[in-house]
């Protein structure tokens, strides 16, 4: 599991948008609003897909 820091995640609407985008990508993940993180379960390709999807939404994500 890889933990991505998503410092621009501020509210439940952010969580909803992230959840919808990562679900569309078929990823296994967990969003933590309080910690401003997204945990991605999978290989580096899954992580790269998640980072790209978050970027498309306007969120910077870093390990």
mmCIF file of the N, C-alpha and C atoms, coordinates in Angstrom:
data_MODEL
# 
_entry.id   MODEL 
# 
loop_
_atom_site.group_PDB 
_atom_site.id 
_atom_site.type_symbol 
_atom_site.label_atom_id 
_atom_site.label_alt_id 
_atom_site.label_comp_id 
_atom_site.label_asym_id 
_atom_site.label_entity_id 
_atom_site.label_seq_id 
_atom_site.pdbx_PDB_ins_code 
_atom_site.Cartn_x 
_atom_site.Cartn_y 
_atom_site.Cartn_z 
_atom_site.occupancy 
_atom_site.B_iso_or_equiv 
_atom_site.pdbx_formal_charge 
_atom_site.auth_seq_id 
_atom_site.auth_comp_id 
_atom_site.auth_asym_id 
_atom_site.auth_atom_id 
_atom_site.pdbx_PDB_model_num 
ATOM 1   N N  . UNK A 1 1  ? 0.850   -1.177 0.000   1.00 0.00 ? 1  UNK A N  1 
ATOM 2   C CA . UNK A 1 1  ? 0.000   0.000  0.000   1.00 0.00 ? 1  UNK A CA 1 
ATOM 3   C C  . UNK A 1 1  ? 0.891   1.234  0.000   1.00 0.00 ? 1  UNK A C  1 
ATOM 4   N N  . UNK A 1 2  ? 0.542   2.202  -0.839  1.00 0.00 ? 2  UNK A N  1 
ATOM 5   C CA . UNK A 1 2  ? 1.285   3.452  -0.939  1.00 0.00 ? 2  UNK A CA 1 
ATOM 6   C C  . UNK A 1 2  ? 0.404   4.583  -0.448  1.00 0.00 ? 2  UNK A C  1 
ATOM 7   N N  . UNK A 1 3  ? 0.950   5.409  0.430   1.00 0.00 ? 3  UNK A N  1 
ATOM 8   C CA . UNK A 1 3  ? 0.215   6.548  0.973   1.00 0.00 ? 3  UNK A CA 1 
ATOM 9   C C  . UNK A 1 3  ? 0.600   7.797  0.193   1.00 0.00 ? 3  UNK A C  1 
ATOM 10  N N  . UNK A 1 4  ? -0.397  8.430  -0.401  1.00 0.00 ? 4  UNK A N  1 
ATOM 11  C CA . UNK A 1 4  ? -0.187  9.680  -1.121  1.00 0.00 ? 4  UNK A CA 1 
ATOM 12  C C  . UNK A 1 4  ? -0.679  10.839 -0.268  1.00 0.00 ? 4  UNK A C  1 
ATOM 13  N N  . UNK A 1 5  ? 0.133   11.856 -0.113  1.00 0.00 ? 5  UNK A N  1 
ATOM 14  C CA . UNK A 1 5  ? -0.273  13.078 0.572   1.00 0.00 ? 5  UNK A CA 1 
ATOM 15  C C  . UNK A 1 5  ? -1.042  13.932 -0.431  1.00 0.00 ? 5  UNK A C  1 
ATOM 16  N N  . UNK A 1 6  ? -2.225  14.402 -0.025  1.00 0.00 ? 6  UNK A N  1 
ATOM 17  C CA . UNK A 1 6  ? -3.052  15.240 -0.895  1.00 0.00 ? 6  UNK A CA 1 
ATOM 18  C C  . UNK A 1 6  ? -3.434  16.489 -0.086  1.00 0.00 ? 6  UNK A C  1 
ATOM 19  N N  . UNK A 1 7  ? -2.484  17.445 0.021   1.00 0.00 ? 7  UNK A N  1 
ATOM 20  C CA . UNK A 1 7  ? -2.690  18.587 0.918   1.00 0.00 ? 7  UNK A CA 1 
ATOM 21  C C  . UNK A 1 7  ? -3.845  19.505 0.547   1.00 0.00 ? 7  UNK A C  1 
ATOM 22  N N  . UNK A 1 8  ? -4.291  19.471 -0.713  1.00 0.00 ? 8  UNK A N  1 
ATOM 23  C CA . UNK A 1 8  ? -5.381  20.357 -1.131  1.00 0.00 ? 8  UNK A CA 1 
ATOM 24  C C  . UNK A 1 8  ? -6.766  19.766 -0.905  1.00 0.00 ? 8  UNK A C  1 
ATOM 25  N N  . UNK A 1 9  ? -6.854  18.581 -0.303  1.00 0.00 ? 9  UNK A N  1 
ATOM 26  C CA . UNK A 1 9  ? -8.145  17.964 0.003   1.00 0.00 ? 9  UNK A CA 1 
ATOM 27  C C  . UNK A 1 9  ? -8.685  18.618 1.278   1.00 0.00 ? 9  UNK A C  1 
ATOM 28  N N  . UNK A 1 10 ? -9.837  19.309 1.140   1.00 0.00 ? 10 UNK A N  1 
ATOM 29  C CA . UNK A 1 10 ? -10.330 20.096 2.274   1.00 0.00 ? 10 UNK A CA 1 
ATOM 30  C C  . UNK A 1 10 ? -11.716 19.704 2.800   1.00 0.00 ? 10 UNK A C  1 
ATOM 31  N N  . UNK A 1 11 ? -12.506 18.985 1.990   1.00 0.00 ? 11 UNK A N  1 
ATOM 32  C CA . UNK A 1 11 ? -13.901 18.783 2.400   1.00 0.00 ? 11 UNK A CA 1 
ATOM 33  C C  . UNK A 1 11 ? -14.453 17.475 1.848   1.00 0.00 ? 11 UNK A C  1 
ATOM 34  N N  . UNK A 1 12 ? -15.669 17.174 2.229   1.00 0.00 ? 12 UNK A N  1 
ATOM 35  C CA . UNK A 1 12 ? -16.328 15.950 1.765   1.00 0.00 ? 12 UNK A CA 1 
ATOM 36  C C  . UNK A 1 12 ? -16.546 15.966 0.248   1.00 0.00 ? 12 UNK A C  1 
ATOM 37  N N  . UNK A 1 13 ? -16.718 17.150 -0.340  1.00 0.00 ? 13 UNK A N  1 
ATOM 38  C CA . UNK A 1 13 ? -16.854 17.231 -1.788  1.00 0.00 ? 13 UNK A CA 1 
ATOM 39  C C  . UNK A 1 13 ? -15.563 16.778 -2.465  1.00 0.00 ? 13 UNK A C  1 
ATOM 40  N N  . UNK A 1 14 ? -14.422 17.151 -1.900  1.00 0.00 ? 14 UNK A N  1 
ATOM 41  C CA . UNK A 1 14 ? -13.133 16.679 -2.416  1.00 0.00 ? 14 UNK A CA 1 
ATOM 42  C C  . UNK A 1 14 ? -13.067 15.155 -2.339  1.00 0.00 ? 14 UNK A C  1 
ATOM 43  N N  . UNK A 1 15 ? -13.476 14.607 -1.207  1.00 0.00 ? 15 UNK A N  1 
ATOM 44  C CA . UNK A 1 15 ? -13.465 13.154 -1.012  1.00 0.00 ? 15 UNK A CA 1 
ATOM 45  C C  . UNK A 1 15 ? -14.352 12.478 -2.053  1.00 0.00 ? 15 UNK A C  1 
ATOM 46  N N  . UNK A 1 16 ? -15.521 13.039 -2.296  1.00 0.00 ? 16 UNK A N  1 
ATOM 47  C CA . UNK A 1 16 ? -16.450 12.468 -3.275  1.00 0.00 ? 16 UNK A CA 1 
ATOM 48  C C  . UNK A 1 16 ? -15.827 12.476 -4.671  1.00 0.00 ? 16 UNK A C  1 
ATOM 49  N N  . UNK A 1 17 ? -15.247 13.597 -5.073  1.00 0.00 ? 17 UNK A N  1 
ATOM 50  C CA . UNK A 1 17 ? -14.638 13.696 -6.403  1.00 0.00 ? 17 UNK A CA 1 
ATOM 51  C C  . UNK A 1 17 ? -13.479 12.708 -6.554  1.00 0.00 ? 17 UNK A C  1 
ATOM 52  N N  . UNK A 1 18 ? -12.656 12.611 -5.522  1.00 0.00 ? 18 UNK A N  1 
ATOM 53  C CA . UNK A 1 18 ? -11.521 11.679 -5.559  1.00 0.00 ? 18 UNK A CA 1 
ATOM 54  C C  . UNK A 1 18 ? -12.019 10.245 -5.622  1.00 0.00 ? 18 UNK A C  1 
ATOM 55  N N  . UNK A 1 19 ? -13.000 9.923  -4.798  1.00 0.00 ? 19 UNK A N  1 
ATOM 56  C CA . UNK A 1 19 ? -13.552 8.570  -4.761  1.00 0.00 ? 19 UNK A CA 1 
ATOM 57  C C  . UNK A 1 19 ? -14.130 8.180  -6.118  1.00 0.00 ? 19 UNK A C  1 
ATOM 58  N N  . UNK A 1 20 ? -14.894 9.079  -6.725  1.00 0.00 ? 20 UNK A N  1 
ATOM 59  C CA . UNK A 1 20 ? -15.479 8.785  -8.033  1.00 0.00 ? 20 UNK A CA 1 
ATOM 60  C C  . UNK A 1 20 ? -14.397 8.557  -9.083  1.00 0.00 ? 20 UNK A C  1 
ATOM 61  N N  . UNK A 1 21 ? -13.368 9.411  -9.104  1.00 0.00 ? 21 UNK A N  1 
ATOM 62  C CA . UNK A 1 21 ? -12.319 9.302  -10.118 1.00 0.00 ? 21 UNK A CA 1 
ATOM 63  C C  . UNK A 1 21 ? -11.510 8.020  -9.962  1.00 0.00 ? 21 UNK A C  1 
ATOM 64  N N  . UNK A 1 22 ? -11.133 7.693  -8.735  1.00 0.00 ? 22 UNK A N  1 
ATOM 65  C CA . UNK A 1 22 ? -10.309 6.501  -8.523  1.00 0.00 ? 22 UNK A CA 1 
ATOM 66  C C  . UNK A 1 22 ? -11.119 5.220  -8.709  1.00 0.00 ? 22 UNK A C  1 
ATOM 67  N N  . UNK A 1 23 ? -12.410 5.271  -8.399  1.00 0.00 ? 23 UNK A N  1 
ATOM 68  C CA . UNK A 1 23 ? -13.283 4.125  -8.641  1.00 0.00 ? 23 UNK A CA 1 
ATOM 69  C C  . UNK A 1 23 ? -13.405 3.872  -10.143 1.00 0.00 ? 23 UNK A C  1 
ATOM 70  N N  . UNK A 1 24 ? -13.557 4.950  -10.924 1.00 0.00 ? 24 UNK A N  1 
ATOM 71  C CA . UNK A 1 24 ? -13.612 4.818  -12.388 1.00 0.00 ? 24 UNK A CA 1 
ATOM 72  C C  . UNK A 1 24 ? -12.354 4.154  -12.936 1.00 0.00 ? 24 UNK A C  1 
ATOM 73  N N  . UNK A 1 25 ? -11.222 4.402  -12.289 1.00 0.00 ? 25 UNK A N  1 
ATOM 74  C CA . UNK A 1 25 ? -9.950  3.818  -12.730 1.00 0.00 ? 25 UNK A CA 1 
ATOM 75  C C  . UNK A 1 25 ? -9.796  2.364  -12.280 1.00 0.00 ? 25 UNK A C  1 
ATOM 76  N N  . UNK A 1 26 ? -10.740 1.879  -11.456 1.00 0.00 ? 26 UNK A N  1 
ATOM 77  C CA . UNK A 1 26 ? -10.697 0.493  -11.006 1.00 0.00 ? 26 UNK A CA 1 
ATOM 78  C C  . UNK A 1 26 ? -9.655  0.232  -9.927  1.00 0.00 ? 26 UNK A C  1 
ATOM 79  N N  . UNK A 1 27 ? -9.312  1.258  -9.177  1.00 0.00 ? 27 UNK A N  1 
ATOM 80  C CA . UNK A 1 27 ? -8.276  1.134  -8.150  1.00 0.00 ? 27 UNK A CA 1 
ATOM 81  C C  . UNK A 1 27 ? -8.848  0.731  -6.799  1.00 0.00 ? 27 UNK A C  1 
ATOM 82  N N  . UNK A 1 28 ? -8.028  0.073  -6.001  1.00 0.00 ? 28 UNK A N  1 
ATOM 83  C CA . UNK A 1 28 ? -8.356  -0.211 -4.598  1.00 0.00 ? 28 UNK A CA 1 
ATOM 84  C C  . UNK A 1 28 ? -7.671  0.885  -3.783  1.00 0.00 ? 28 UNK A C  1 
ATOM 85  N N  . UNK A 1 29 ? -8.441  1.608  -2.984  1.00 0.00 ? 29 UNK A N  1 
ATOM 86  C CA . UNK A 1 29 ? -7.894  2.769  -2.286  1.00 0.00 ? 29 UNK A CA 1 
ATOM 87  C C  . UNK A 1 29 ? -8.720  3.092  -1.050  1.00 0.00 ? 29 UNK A C  1 
ATOM 88  N N  . UNK A 1 30 ? -8.171  3.977  -0.229  1.00 0.00 ? 30 UNK A N  1 
ATOM 89  C CA . UNK A 1 30 ? -8.879  4.485  0.955   1.00 0.00 ? 30 UNK A CA 1 
ATOM 90  C C  . UNK A 1 30 ? -8.540  5.964  1.067   1.00 0.00 ? 30 UNK A C  1 
ATOM 91  N N  . UNK A 1 31 ? -9.564  6.809  1.221   1.00 0.00 ? 31 UNK A N  1 
ATOM 92  C CA . UNK A 1 31 ? -9.376  8.249  1.346   1.00 0.00 ? 31 UNK A CA 1 
ATOM 93  C C  . UNK A 1 31 ? -9.525  8.637  2.817   1.00 0.00 ? 31 UNK A C  1 
ATOM 94  N N  . UNK A 1 32 ? -8.578  9.430  3.319   1.00 0.00 ? 32 UNK A N  1 
ATOM 95  C CA . UNK A 1 32 ? -8.607  9.906  4.699   1.00 0.00 ? 32 UNK A CA 1 
ATOM 96  C C  . UNK A 1 32 ? -8.588  11.428 4.679   1.00 0.00 ? 32 UNK A C  1 
ATOM 97  N N  . UNK A 1 33 ? -9.776  12.031 4.851   1.00 0.00 ? 33 UNK A N  1 
ATOM 98  C CA . UNK A 1 33 ? -9.882  13.490 4.815   1.00 0.00 ? 33 UNK A CA 1 
ATOM 99  C C  . UNK A 1 33 ? -9.099  14.136 5.949   1.00 0.00 ? 33 UNK A C  1 
ATOM 100 N N  . UNK A 1 34 ? -9.212  13.603 7.157   1.00 0.00 ? 34 UNK A N  1 
ATOM 101 C CA . UNK A 1 34 ? -8.527  14.194 8.309   1.00 0.00 ? 34 UNK A CA 1 
ATOM 102 C C  . UNK A 1 34 ? -7.013  14.203 8.112   1.00 0.00 ? 34 UNK A C  1 
ATOM 103 N N  . UNK A 1 35 ? -6.487  13.136 7.553   1.00 0.00 ? 35 UNK A N  1 
ATOM 104 C CA . UNK A 1 35 ? -5.050  13.047 7.329   1.00 0.00 ? 35 UNK A CA 1 
ATOM 105 C C  . UNK A 1 35 ? -4.608  13.602 5.987   1.00 0.00 ? 35 UNK A C  1 
ATOM 106 N N  . UNK A 1 36 ? -5.592  13.974 5.149   1.00 0.00 ? 36 UNK A N  1 
ATOM 107 C CA . UNK A 1 36 ? -5.329  14.478 3.804   1.00 0.00 ? 36 UNK A CA 1 
ATOM 108 C C  . UNK A 1 36 ? -4.458  13.505 3.012   1.00 0.00 ? 36 UNK A C  1 
ATOM 109 N N  . UNK A 1 37 ? -4.864  12.219 3.059   1.00 0.00 ? 37 UNK A N  1 
ATOM 110 C CA . UNK A 1 37 ? -4.120  11.190 2.349   1.00 0.00 ? 37 UNK A CA 1 
ATOM 111 C C  . UNK A 1 37 ? -5.060  10.290 1.545   1.00 0.00 ? 37 UNK A C  1 
ATOM 112 N N  . UNK A 1 38 ? -4.457  9.646  0.549   1.00 0.00 ? 38 UNK A N  1 
ATOM 113 C CA . UNK A 1 38 ? -5.126  8.587  -0.196  1.00 0.00 ? 38 UNK A CA 1 
ATOM 114 C C  . UNK A 1 38 ? -4.173  7.399  -0.177  1.00 0.00 ? 38 UNK A C  1 
ATOM 115 N N  . UNK A 1 39 ? -4.643  6.268  0.340   1.00 0.00 ? 39 UNK A N  1 
ATOM 116 C CA . UNK A 1 39 ? -3.852  5.042  0.367   1.00 0.00 ? 39 UNK A CA 1 
ATOM 117 C C  . UNK A 1 39 ? -4.255  4.213  -0.846  1.00 0.00 ? 39 UNK A C  1 
ATOM 118 N N  . UNK A 1 40 ? -3.274  3.911  -1.690  1.00 0.00 ? 40 UNK A N  1 
ATOM 119 C CA . UNK A 1 40 ? -3.526  3.149  -2.916  1.00 0.00 ? 40 UNK A CA 1 
ATOM 120 C C  . UNK A 1 40 ? -2.941  1.756  -2.740  1.00 0.00 ? 40 UNK A C  1 
ATOM 121 N N  . UNK A 1 41 ? -3.787  0.749  -2.944  1.00 0.00 ? 41 UNK A N  1 
ATOM 122 C CA . UNK A 1 41 ? -3.353  -0.637 -2.836  1.00 0.00 ? 41 UNK A CA 1 
ATOM 123 C C  . UNK A 1 41 ? -3.042  -1.137 -4.241  1.00 0.00 ? 41 UNK A C  1 
ATOM 124 N N  . UNK A 1 42 ? -1.786  -1.474 -4.489  1.00 0.00 ? 42 UNK A N  1 
ATOM 125 C CA . UNK A 1 42 ? -1.410  -1.970 -5.803  1.00 0.00 ? 42 UNK A CA 1 
ATOM 126 C C  . UNK A 1 42 ? 0.039   -1.661 -6.120  1.00 0.00 ? 42 UNK A C  1 
ATOM 127 N N  . UNK A 1 43 ? 0.411   -1.974 -7.351  1.00 0.00 ? 43 UNK A N  1 
ATOM 128 C CA . UNK A 1 43 ? 1.788   -1.775 -7.787  1.00 0.00 ? 43 UNK A CA 1 
ATOM 129 C C  . UNK A 1 43 ? 2.030   -0.313 -8.178  1.00 0.00 ? 43 UNK A C  1 
ATOM 130 N N  . UNK A 1 44 ? 3.248   -0.044 -8.669  1.00 0.00 ? 44 UNK A N  1 
ATOM 131 C CA . UNK A 1 44 ? 3.605   1.331  -9.031  1.00 0.00 ? 44 UNK A CA 1 
ATOM 132 C C  . UNK A 1 44 ? 2.727   1.854  -10.165 1.00 0.00 ? 44 UNK A C  1 
ATOM 133 N N  . UNK A 1 45 ? 2.253   0.978  -11.034 1.00 0.00 ? 45 UNK A N  1 
ATOM 134 C CA . UNK A 1 45 ? 1.355   1.428  -12.107 1.00 0.00 ? 45 UNK A CA 1 
ATOM 135 C C  . UNK A 1 45 ? 0.036   1.927  -11.526 1.00 0.00 ? 45 UNK A C  1 
ATOM 136 N N  . UNK A 1 46 ? -0.478  1.236  -10.509 1.00 0.00 ? 46 UNK A N  1 
ATOM 137 C CA . UNK A 1 46 ? -1.711  1.678  -9.849  1.00 0.00 ? 46 UNK A CA 1 
ATOM 138 C C  . UNK A 1 46 ? -1.499  3.033  -9.190  1.00 0.00 ? 46 UNK A C  1 
ATOM 139 N N  . UNK A 1 47 ? -0.342  3.212  -8.550  1.00 0.00 ? 47 UNK A N  1 
ATOM 140 C CA . UNK A 1 47 ? -0.025  4.490  -7.908  1.00 0.00 ? 47 UNK A CA 1 
ATOM 141 C C  . UNK A 1 47 ? 0.074   5.596  -8.953  1.00 0.00 ? 47 UNK A C  1 
ATOM 142 N N  . UNK A 1 48 ? 0.750   5.309  -10.065 1.00 0.00 ? 48 UNK A N  1 
ATOM 143 C CA . UNK A 1 48 ? 0.887   6.301  -11.130 1.00 0.00 ? 48 UNK A CA 1 
ATOM 144 C C  . UNK A 1 48 ? -0.482  6.684  -11.696 1.00 0.00 ? 48 UNK A C  1 
ATOM 145 N N  . UNK A 1 49 ? -1.365  5.699  -11.844 1.00 0.00 ? 49 UNK A N  1 
ATOM 146 C CA . UNK A 1 49 ? -2.718  5.962  -12.328 1.00 0.00 ? 49 UNK A CA 1 
ATOM 147 C C  . UNK A 1 49 ? -3.461  6.859  -11.351 1.00 0.00 ? 49 UNK A C  1 
ATOM 148 N N  . UNK A 1 50 ? -3.322  6.582  -10.053 1.00 0.00 ? 50 UNK A N  1 
ATOM 149 C CA . UNK A 1 50 ? -3.978  7.401  -9.036  1.00 0.00 ? 50 UNK A CA 1 
ATOM 150 C C  . UNK A 1 50 ? -3.449  8.830  -9.058  1.00 0.00 ? 50 UNK A C  1 
ATOM 151 N N  . UNK A 1 51 ? -2.135  8.990  -9.146  1.00 0.00 ? 51 UNK A N  1 
ATOM 152 C CA . UNK A 1 51 ? -1.534  10.333 -9.173  1.00 0.00 ? 51 UNK A CA 1 
ATOM 153 C C  . UNK A 1 51 ? -2.043  11.100 -10.392 1.00 0.00 ? 51 UNK A C  1 
ATOM 154 N N  . UNK A 1 52 ? -2.111  10.434 -11.527 1.00 0.00 ? 52 UNK A N  1 
ATOM 155 C CA . UNK A 1 52 ? -2.600  11.091 -12.747 1.00 0.00 ? 52 UNK A CA 1 
ATOM 156 C C  . UNK A 1 52 ? -4.069  11.486 -12.604 1.00 0.00 ? 52 UNK A C  1 
ATOM 157 N N  . UNK A 1 53 ? -4.882  10.607 -12.052 1.00 0.00 ? 53 UNK A N  1 
ATOM 158 C CA . UNK A 1 53 ? -6.306  10.915 -11.858 1.00 0.00 ? 53 UNK A CA 1 
ATOM 159 C C  . UNK A 1 53 ? -6.475  12.088 -10.894 1.00 0.00 ? 53 UNK A C  1 
ATOM 160 N N  . UNK A 1 54 ? -5.691  12.109 -9.827  1.00 0.00 ? 54 UNK A N  1 
ATOM 161 C CA . UNK A 1 54 ? -5.761  13.223 -8.876  1.00 0.00 ? 54 UNK A CA 1 
ATOM 162 C C  . UNK A 1 54 ? -5.321  14.514 -9.538  1.00 0.00 ? 54 UNK A C  1 
ATOM 163 N N  . UNK A 1 55 ? -4.273  14.449 -10.339 1.00 0.00 ? 55 UNK A N  1 
ATOM 164 C CA . UNK A 1 55 ? -3.793  15.620 -11.061 1.00 0.00 ? 55 UNK A CA 1 
ATOM 165 C C  . UNK A 1 55 ? -4.870  16.155 -11.993 1.00 0.00 ? 55 UNK A C  1 
ATOM 166 N N  . UNK A 1 56 ? -5.570  15.260 -12.675 1.00 0.00 ? 56 UNK A N  1 
ATOM 167 C CA . UNK A 1 56 ? -6.652  15.670 -13.576 1.00 0.00 ? 56 UNK A CA 1 
ATOM 168 C C  . UNK A 1 56 ? -7.752  16.418 -12.826 1.00 0.00 ? 56 UNK A C  1 
ATOM 169 N N  . UNK A 1 57 ? -7.918  16.097 -11.540 1.00 0.00 ? 57 UNK A N  1 
ATOM 170 C CA . UNK A 1 57 ? -8.915  16.777 -10.712 1.00 0.00 ? 57 UNK A CA 1 
ATOM 171 C C  . UNK A 1 57 ? -8.384  18.091 -10.128 1.00 0.00 ? 57 UNK A C  1 
ATOM 172 N N  . UNK A 1 58 ? -7.073  18.329 -10.282 1.00 0.00 ? 58 UNK A N  1 
ATOM 173 C CA . UNK A 1 58 ? -6.474  19.543 -9.740  1.00 0.00 ? 58 UNK A CA 1 
ATOM 174 C C  . UNK A 1 58 ? -5.835  19.376 -8.388  1.00 0.00 ? 58 UNK A C  1 
ATOM 175 N N  . UNK A 1 59 ? -5.629  18.120 -7.960  1.00 0.00 ? 59 UNK A N  1 
ATOM 176 C CA . UNK A 1 59 ? -4.987  17.848 -6.665  1.00 0.00 ? 59 UNK A CA 1 
ATOM 177 C C  . UNK A 1 59 ? -3.546  17.420 -6.888  1.00 0.00 ? 59 UNK A C  1 
ATOM 178 N N  . UNK A 1 60 ? -2.624  18.047 -6.157  1.00 0.00 ? 60 UNK A N  1 
ATOM 179 C CA . UNK A 1 60 ? -1.244  17.573 -6.141  1.00 0.00 ? 60 UNK A CA 1 
ATOM 180 C C  . UNK A 1 60 ? -1.183  16.387 -5.189  1.00 0.00 ? 60 UNK A C  1 
ATOM 181 N N  . UNK A 1 61 ? -0.558  15.317 -5.633  1.00 0.00 ? 61 UNK A N  1 
ATOM 182 C CA . UNK A 1 61 ? -0.411  14.129 -4.785  1.00 0.00 ? 61 UNK A CA 1 
ATOM 183 C C  . UNK A 1 61 ? 1.047   13.705 -4.804  1.00 0.00 ? 61 UNK A C  1 
ATOM 184 N N  . UNK A 1 62 ? 1.588   13.449 -3.601  1.00 0.00 ? 62 UNK A N  1 
ATOM 185 C CA . UNK A 1 62 ? 2.977   13.011 -3.524  1.00 0.00 ? 62 UNK A CA 1 
ATOM 186 C C  . UNK A 1 62 ? 3.131   11.967 -2.448  1.00 0.00 ? 62 UNK A C  1 
ATOM 187 N N  . UNK A 1 63 ? 4.120   11.090 -2.661  1.00 0.00 ? 63 UNK A N  1 
ATOM 188 C CA . UNK A 1 63 ? 4.387   10.035 -1.677  1.00 0.00 ? 63 UNK A CA 1 
ATOM 189 C C  . UNK A 1 63 ? 5.122   10.634 -0.496  1.00 0.00 ? 63 UNK A C  1 
# 
